[in-house]
Amino acid sequence: MFRIHFTADDLARVRLTRGWGPLVETHLSLVRLGRRDPRDALGGWSARAGRTSPGLAHPCAPLLDDGWLDLLTVTGPVGSLEEGLTALLAVRPEQFRAELAAAAAAGGWHGDRLRRLAAAGDPAGNRTDRRRLVTFLHDHHRVAVAPYWPRIQARLNAEHSVLAQVLSSQGVEGLLAQLAPFAHWRSPVLELGHGPTANDIRLDGRGLTLVPSLFFDSGPAVWINGMDDQAPVVLLLPATRGPGDLAAVLVDPCAADRLAALVNLLGRTRAYALDSIAADPCTTGELARRLAISAASASEHATVLRDAGLVTTTRQGRAVRHHLTAMGERLLDGSLGPPFRPDQTDPGAGAALAGAMAR
């Protein structure tokens, strides 16, 4: 649990950004990839990124995949990937070494991770090893982030607009109160997380910068610049509301138009439910968590999709598991054929599909 203490000067120094740039999102995408969701709850993104990116198998991955190495602080805010990678190449060896030591202490790097880190060489002091790290980040970004960047940027801009509107209409304290349930504002303290032990952070005039992030979706995180004790503290905020929302941004670009059409046909939540089941058969509870909806709502959507012949449900002990049917696959991949005519096939199935679209 963190408690961030504000003075009047700090409240006057609360700032909003539209994100911290593609380099930080690329780093955080590696952290997200390392979480290894069961099969894939992100619309197939993890599987696609795992197939085409050097990803977690790269020798440099252990430097980044737990999130403790603070690229945000060592490079500063950058507008493009190239600018960020150039800044990373220019970081002084002693500064990079200090950040590696801080990451090792915070992340508890030992044992197997230290053995894996040995393969990354010395990116702090060796130019060849530093360039290898930069090349790895560039290659991962190209296949795992760049194809989705317009939608990522649009989501970050939308989140910034929402926060800016709250700031304009309700002031700084209204904005901080709006961060619930991720954080709780009890003037003059902002509380993050839960736990028996509180870590107190006193801003003491440094102010706070709010930074929305797409791939950092597990709750707010605090970044403190260890190189500059006068720099504002950074609060990284999730720009999505659960895996289902994140999956909507990370949908396969080739399938984006089909999914958009499916949303028009079935409705947003039901279309995402069908797409999620296609990515990985799941129980009703898992479907609810992926879509950030109640179990009752997930059950209702699964029932409608099953009645339409798009999914089938099997019982496994006390739970049920939903699978895509052949008809569901054809609807998703666009191969369902000519317009559906109930008089040419089972009229019951036609009525059920019409019901899925209507409800």
ABEGO torsion letter per residue (X at the ends): XBBBBBBAAAAAABBBBAEAEAAAAAAAAAAAAAAGBBEBAAGGAAAAAAAABAEAABAAAAAAAAGABBAAAAAEBBABAAAAAAAAAABBAAAAAAAAAAAAAAAGBBEAAAAAAAAAEBAAABAAAAAAAAAAAAAAAAAAAAAAAAAAAAAAAAAAAAAAAAAAAAEAAAAAAAAOAABBBBOABBBBEBEABBBBBBAGGAEBBBBBBAABAAEBBBBBBAABAABBBBBBBBABBEAAAAAAAABBAAAAAAAAAAAAAAEAAAAAAAAAAAABBBBAAAAAAAAGBBAAAAAAAAAAAAAAGABBBBBBEABBBBBBBAAAAAAAAGAAEBBBBAAABBAAAAAAAAAAAAX
